[in-house]
Amino acid sequence: MEVGIVFAVVFEICAVIGLYLMLSRWAGSPGLGGVLKFLVLGFVPFAAIAGASAAARKVFRGQAGTLESDVFIAGVSVLPFGFASLLAGILGVGNLEVSAIVVVFALSYTILILYTGCTRISGISEARAVPAVPIIILIAGWLSKILFAAML
């Protein structure tokens, strides 16, 4: 569990710095309130994936796994997007195509991490893990979108 939380904190730091760099170039530097909102919102995808992973483990009858393993899977799976956000903030709008390639890589890597977490850590069969992964991503994305819209 601790490793998953450390990965979530690294994601949070990378995402906040990347968003701050992006926003300061596009709309001016956000104030302290904006940075605090980023900090709160940064934990939403992590928490949503952890919750969706736990739900998938129960629904798809995972034979192993615990809340600690769900937190680990969530922490590892959000990390690529933290690095993508940081890189996009550093590169700026002039390198949008590079940022897009990095985001595609991050999404692909996240999908593979979630699949491996479902099959090897949570004990979900391979046949059931195939629909579980997109469901986890959809639930996490939907919850994140709702909370982002409510806070911003």
Buried (B, 14 or more C-beta within 10 A) or exposed (E): BEEBBEBBBBBBBBBBBBBBBBBEEEEEEBEEEBBEBBEEBBBBBBBBBBBBBBBBBEEBEBEEBBEBBBBBBBBBBBBBBBBBBBBBBEBEEEBEEEBEEBBEEBBEBBBEBBBBBBBBBBBBBEEBBBEBBEBBBEBBBEBBEEBEEEEE
